[in-house]
Amino acid sequence: MRGDRAPAALVLEDGRVFRGAAYGAHGRTLGEVVFCTGMTGYQETLTDPSYHRQIVVQTAPQIGNTGWNDEDDESARIWVSGYVVRDPARTPSNWRSRRSLDSELARQGVVGISEVDTRTLTRHIREHGAMRAGVFSGDAVAADDVLLDEVLASPPMAGADLAGEVSTAAPYVVEAKGERRFRVAALDLGIKSNTPRQMTARGLEVHVLPSSSSLDDLLAVEPDGVFLSNGPGDPATTAHATALTKSVLEREIPLFGICFGNQILGRALGLGTYKMRYGHRGINIPVIDVATGRVAITAQNHGFALEGEPGQRFESPFGAAQISHYCPNDDTVEGVRCADVPAFSVQYHPEAAAGPHDAAPLFDEFVTLMEKKSR
């Protein structure tokens, strides 16, 4: 352990303890420990609201090489509960860097731990599943049994209703680039900054609405399309968003959802959801489009998924629908498409700023849906 860093401990709910050095702020933090396989894009990961109340383990061995800039944030703050890395960069080097990752974590009060064997930790999570955990550093480090009691007293992710905690408090508008083609009402369940950016580049005026918005609030925008964003928590808690989605489908307003939005559309169509063993988190996850057989490499962050089989066709309250995409690694449902109403969704992130960008054309498909509806 480097002599200039205070001791730290990562304590898992099954009693496993990983020792290391303090990184970022000193203190204690609790959350669900998960791993992210992305080798780049740590700033986007940290500021993605979908990671709210999660302790993120980076599987890439060295983190922080490019420091922290003022352009790549996906929201106004870091949302992860805690951060676990193996070998933090001693000196960041990038022409856009304004400060080190360590200093930004400390500035925002994010408790982290470094010098952890993240390969062993990742294998442990793969074998035993994502679980509650705590990071403790400096004066917060105590006897293992005391720290374990704190972890066991923390709430689990299953049953967690978190979208309201990350959603905007008030509506706001992101203007279209150039001539406005259509107006979109985007339900903010944890939206990332690059999502409106992708839509406005296609001539869409985006009205971002709080997750608590009513149907009247949504219709007041007079939207040509509705967007359901990514977000954190258990989709089984989204009774309001699911009911709102059903109302949109009844009115046959073109609808597009990503990640959490995919799960909400699926639930509105009658599908169930379940908690995955350790989830998909990274920027290298393959997805197959059932209709074309085409493979896309995608960015993902989800610990819950829709029930269903690849290519499965089913009847919903809104007509025929199909499981449109799946992950060949484990057959996880990665997309849903309606045949009788203009709605589709995917489990991954077509707006991923850190890449890959294979799925970016899905925003064009959303535009096409609105074009067809307007004819």
C-alpha positions in Angstrom: 0.0 0.0 0.0 1.3 3.5 -0.8 2.4 5.3 2.3 0.5 8.4 1.4 -2.9 6.8 1.5 -5.1 5.8 4.4 -6.2 2.2 4.8 -9.6 1.2 3.4 -11.8 -1.9 3.3 -14.5 -3.2 0.9 -16.9 -5.4 2.9 -19.4 -7.6 1.1 -22.6 -8.9 2.6 -21.4 -12.5 2.4 -18.5 -11.6 4.8 -15.7 -11.3 2.2 -13.4 -8.4 2.9 -11.0 -6.8 0.5 -8.3 -4.5 1.9 -6.7 -1.6 0.1 -6.0 2.2 0.2 -8.4 5.1 0.4 -9.2 6.7 -3.0 -11.3 9.8 -3.3 -13.2 11.0 -0.2 -12.5 9.3 3.2 -15.5 7.9 5.2 -18.1 5.2 4.6 -20.6 4.4 1.9 -23.1 1.6 1.2 -24.6 0.2 -2.0 -24.8 -2.7 -4.3 -21.4 -3.8 -5.6 -21.2 -4.4 -9.3 -18.5 -4.6 -11.9 -18.1 -2.6 -15.2 -15.9 -4.0 -18.0 -15.4 -0.8 -19.9 -11.8 0.0 -20.5 -12.6 3.6 -21.3 -15.3 6.1 -20.4 -15.0 6.1 -16.6 -16.2 9.7 -16.4 -19.4 8.8 -18.2 -19.9 5.8 -15.9 -19.5 7.8 -12.8 -22.0 10.5 -13.8 -24.6 8.1 -15.3 -27.7 8.3 -13.0 -28.3 4.6 -13.7 -25.5 3.8 -11.3 -27.2 5.5 -8.4 -26.7 3.5 -5.1 -24.1 1.2 -6.7 -20.5 0.6 -5.7 -18.8 0.2 -9.1 -15.7 -2.0 -9.6 -13.6 -1.2 -12.6 -12.2 -4.4 -14.2 -9.7 -2.5 -16.2 -6.5 -2.5 -14.1 -5.5 1.1 -14.4 -8.0 3.9 -14.0 -7.6 7.7 -14.1 -5.1 8.1 -16.9 -7.0 10.8 -18.7 -8.0 12.7 -15.5 -11.3 14.5 -15.3 -12.6 17.1 -17.8 -15.5 19.5 -17.9 -17.1 18.2 -21.1 -17.9 14.5 -20.6 -20.2 14.5 -17.6 -23.5 12.7 -18.3 -25.3 14.7 -15.5 -24.6 17.4 -13.0 -22.9 15.1 -10.5 -21.3 11.7 -9.8 -24.0 9.2 -8.9 -22.1 6.1 -7.9 -22.2 5.3 -4.2 -18.6 4.1 -4.1 -15.7 3.3 -6.5 -13.2 0.4 -6.5 -10.1 0.4 -8.6 -6.9 -1.6 -8.8 -4.1 0.8 -9.9 -5.1 4.5 -10.0 -3.0 6.7 -12.3 -0.4 8.7 -10.4 -0.5 11.6 -13.0 -3.3 12.1 -15.5 -2.3 13.0 -19.0 -4.8 14.4 -21.5 -5.2 17.7 -23.3 -8.7 18.1 -21.9 -7.9 17.1 -18.3 -8.6 19.7 -15.7 -7.9 17.7 -12.5 -7.3 14.1 -11.3 -10.0 11.6 -10.9 -9.0 11.1 -7.3 -9.4 14.9 -6.5 -12.8 14.9 -8.3 -14.1 12.0 -6.3 -12.9 13.7 -3.1 -14.5 17.0 -4.2 -17.9 15.3 -4.6 -17.6 13.2 -1.5 -17.4 9.9 -3.2 -15.7 7.2 -1.0 -13.5 4.9 -3.0 -10.8 2.2 -2.5 -7.7 1.4 -4.6 -5.1 -1.3 -4.7 -7.8 -4.0 -4.7 -7.4 -7.2 -6.6 -10.3 -6.4 -8.9 -9.8 -9.6 -11.0 -10.5 -11.7 -7.9 -13.3 -9.4 -6.8 -15.0 -9.6 -10.2 -14.8 -13.4 -10.2 -16.3 -13.4 -6.8 -19.3 -11.2 -8.0 -19.7 -13.4 -11.0 -19.9 -16.6 -8.9 -22.0 -15.2 -6.0 -23.9 -12.4 -7.7 -24.1 -8.6 -7.1 -24.7 -8.0 -3.4 -24.8 -5.3 -0.8 -21.5 -3.9 0.2 -19.7 -1.0 1.9 -16.5 0.9 1.4 -14.8 2.2 4.6 -11.7 4.3 4.7 -9.7 6.3 7.2 -11.4 6.7 10.6 -14.4 4.7 9.3 -12.4 1.5 9.2 -13.4 -0.7 12.2 -13.6 -4.4 13.1 -14.8 -6.6 10.3 -17.9 -7.7 12.2 -18.9 -4.1 12.9 -18.6 -3.1 9.3 -20.5 -6.2 8.1 -23.4 -5.3 10.4 -23.6 -1.9 8.7 -23.7 -3.6 5.3 -26.4 -6.1 6.4 -28.5 -3.2 7.7 -28.5 -1.5 4.3 -31.4 -1.9 1.8 -31.1 -4.3 -1.1 -31.5 -3.2 -4.7 -34.4 -5.5 -5.3 -37.5 -3.5 -4.6 -35.6 -0.2 -4.7 -37.6 2.7 -6.2 -34.9 5.1 -7.3 -35.9 6.9 -10.5 -37.6 9.8 -8.6 -34.3 10.4 -6.7 -32.3 11.1 -9.9 -35.0 12.7 -12.1 -35.2 16.4 -12.9 -37.2 18.4 -10.4 -38.7 20.7 -13.1 -39.3 20.3 -16.9 -36.8 21.8 -19.3 -36.4 22.0 -23.1 -33.4 21.2 -25.3 -33.8 23.0 -28.6 -33.5 21.2 -31.9 -30.3 21.8 -34.0 -31.4 23.7 -37.1 -35.0 23.4 -38.2 -37.3 21.6 -35.8 -38.8 18.4 -37.3 -40.7 16.9 -34.3 -41.3 17.5 -30.6 -40.4 14.7 -28.1 -41.6 14.3 -24.5 -38.7 12.5 -22.7 -39.6 11.0 -19.3 -36.6 11.5 -17.2 -36.0 8.3 -15.2 -32.3 9.0 -15.0 -31.6 10.5 -18.4 -28.0 11.1 -19.6 -26.9 14.4 -21.2 -25.9 12.8 -24.5 -29.5 11.5 -25.1 -31.1 14.8 -25.8 -28.0 15.7 -27.7 -28.4 12.8 -30.0 -32.1 13.7 -30.6 -31.6 17.4 -31.1 -28.9 16.6 -33.7 -31.7 15.0 -35.7 -34.0 18.0 -35.6 -36.0 17.0 -32.5 -37.0 19.5 -29.8 -36.8 17.5 -26.5 -39.0 18.4 -23.5 -37.5 16.6 -20.6 -40.1 15.8 -17.9 -39.9 14.7 -14.3 -40.6 11.0 -13.6 -43.7 12.0 -11.6 -45.3 13.8 -14.6 -48.9 13.0 -15.3 -50.5 12.1 -18.6 -51.9 15.7 -18.8 -48.3 17.0 -18.3 -47.1 14.9 -21.1 -49.9 15.7 -23.5 -49.5 19.4 -22.7 -46.2 19.2 -24.6 -48.2 18.1 -27.7 -45.5 15.5 -28.5 -44.9 13.8 -31.8 -43.1 11.1 -29.9 -42.4 9.9 -26.3 -39.1 8.7 -25.0 -38.5 6.6 -21.9 -35.0 7.1 -20.5 -32.5 4.9 -18.7 -32.5 4.9 -14.9 -31.7 3.1 -11.7 -33.6 0.7 -9.4 -36.1 -2.2 -9.7 -38.5 -1.9 -12.6 -41.1 -3.7 -10.6 -41.5 -0.4 -8.6 -42.4 1.7 -11.7 -46.2 1.5 -11.4 -46.6 5.2 -12.4 -44.3 5.1 -15.4 -45.8 1.8 -16.6 -49.3 3.2 -16.3 -48.2 6.4 -18.2 -46.7 4.2 -20.9 -49.9 2.3 -21.3 -51.8 5.6 -21.8 -49.2 6.6 -24.5 -49.7 3.2 -26.3 -53.5 3.6 -26.2 -53.1 6.9 -28.0 -50.6 5.4 -30.5 -48.1 8.1 -30.0 -44.7 6.8 -31.3 -42.6 5.6 -28.4 -39.0 4.7 -27.9 -37.4 3.4 -24.7 -33.8 2.5 -23.7 -32.5 0.5 -20.8 -34.9 1.1 -17.8 -37.3 2.4 -20.5 -37.1 -1.0 -22.2 -38.2 -2.7 -19.0 -41.1 -0.3 -18.5 -42.4 -0.8 -22.0 -42.1 -4.6 -21.5 -44.0 -4.4 -18.3 -46.7 -2.2 -20.0 -47.0 -5.0 -22.6 -47.5 -7.6 -19.9 -43.9 -9.1 -19.5 -42.4 -9.7 -16.1 -38.9 -8.6 -14.9 -36.3 -10.3 -12.8 -33.0 -9.4 -11.0 -30.0 -10.7 -12.9 -27.2 -12.6 -11.1 -24.6 -9.9 -11.8 -26.0 -7.9 -14.7 -24.5 -6.4 -17.8 -22.2 -3.3 -17.3 -19.7 -2.3 -19.9 -19.2 -1.1 -23.5 -18.4 -4.5 -25.2 -21.7 -6.5 -24.9 -23.0 -8.2 -28.1 -26.6 -7.9 -29.1 -28.4 -9.8 -32.0 -31.3 -8.2 -33.9 -33.7 -11.1 -34.4 -35.1 -9.6 -37.7 -31.8 -9.2 -39.5 -29.4 -11.4 -37.6 -27.0 -8.4 -37.4 -24.8 -8.2 -34.3 -24.1 -4.8 -32.6 -21.5 -4.3 -29.9 -23.3 -2.2 -27.2 -22.9 -0.2 -24.0 -25.0 -1.5 -21.2 -25.8 -0.9 -17.5 -28.5 -3.0 -16.1 -29.0 -5.5 -13.2 -32.7 -6.3 -14.1 -34.1 -7.7 -17.3 -37.3 -8.6 -19.0 -38.6 -12.2 -19.0 -38.8 -13.8 -22.4 -37.0 -15.8 -25.1 -35.1 -14.6 -28.2 -37.5 -14.0 -31.0 -40.6 -14.8 -28.9 -43.9 -13.4 -30.2 -46.6 -12.7 -27.8 -50.0 -11.0 -27.5 -50.2 -7.8 -25.4 -53.1 -5.5 -24.4 -51.9 -3.4 -27.4 -51.7 -6.1 -30.0 -48.9 -8.4 -31.3 -45.4 -7.8 -30.0 -42.0 -9.6 -30.2 -38.7 -10.0 -28.3 -36.7 -8.2 -31.0 -33.1 -8.3 -29.6 -31.1 -10.6 -27.3 -27.6 -11.1 -25.9 -25.9 -14.2 -27.3 -23.8 -14.5 -24.2 -26.8 -15.5 -22.0 -30.0 -15.0 -24.1 -31.0 -12.0 -22.0 -33.8 -10.0 -23.6 -32.3 -6.8 -25.2 -35.3 -5.3 -27.0 -39.1 -5.3 -27.6 -41.0 -4.3 -30.6 -44.8 -3.8 -31.1 -46.4 -4.8 -34.4 -49.8 -2.9 -34.0 -48.7 0.3 -32.3 -45.7 2.5 -33.0 -43.4 1.5 -30.1 -40.1 -0.2 -29.6 -37.3 -0.3 -27.0 -33.8 -1.7 -26.4 -32.0 -2.7 -23.2 -28.7 -1.0 -24.3 -27.5 2.6 -24.8 -27.5 3.9 -28.3 -26.4 7.3 -27.0 -23.2 6.0 -25.3 -20.7 8.9 -25.6 -17.7 6.7 -24.8 -18.8 4.2 -27.5 -19.4 1.9 -29.2 -21.8 3.7 -31.6 -23.2 0.6 -33.5 -26.7 1.4 -32.1 -26.9 5.1 -32.8 -29.2 4.6 -35.9 -31.9 3.6 -33.5 -32.6 7.3 -33.0 -33.1 7.6 -36.7 -35.6 4.7 -36.5 -37.5 6.7 -33.8 -37.6 9.7 -36.2 -39.0 7.4 -38.9 -41.8 6.3 -36.6 -42.8 9.9 -36.1 -42.6 10.6 -39.8 -44.9 7.7 -40.6 -47.4 8.8 -37.9 -47.4 12.4 -39.3 -48.4 11.4 -42.8 
